[in-house]
Amino acid sequence: VFHMMFIDRDEVTTFAEFSERDAGTYARFAELMLAEGVLLRPNGLWYLSAAHADAEIDETLAAADRALAALAAETAE
């Protein structure tokens, strides 16, 4: 399990810092990932297990690259 969030910090160590995350940006990222065929949990938790083969992991990472590029393009406008 790992947690993904958008925040202007290198490290998050307290709940107060965690509360600074940009939930709106994560929600938009989740929308873009869904358009790529990847359903994300809205709370930012990602699960990886032995059931995921290298192909699924590579496909998910490629989808994330595309979604992040689209998100960057949107915020640059």
Salt bridges, closest charged atoms under 4 A:
GLU17 OE2 - ARG9 NH1 3.54
GLU20 OE1 - ARG9 NE 2.76
GLU31 OE1 - ARG28 NH1 2.86
GLU36 OE1 - ARG66 NE 2.79
GLU74 OE2 - ARG28 NH2 2.57
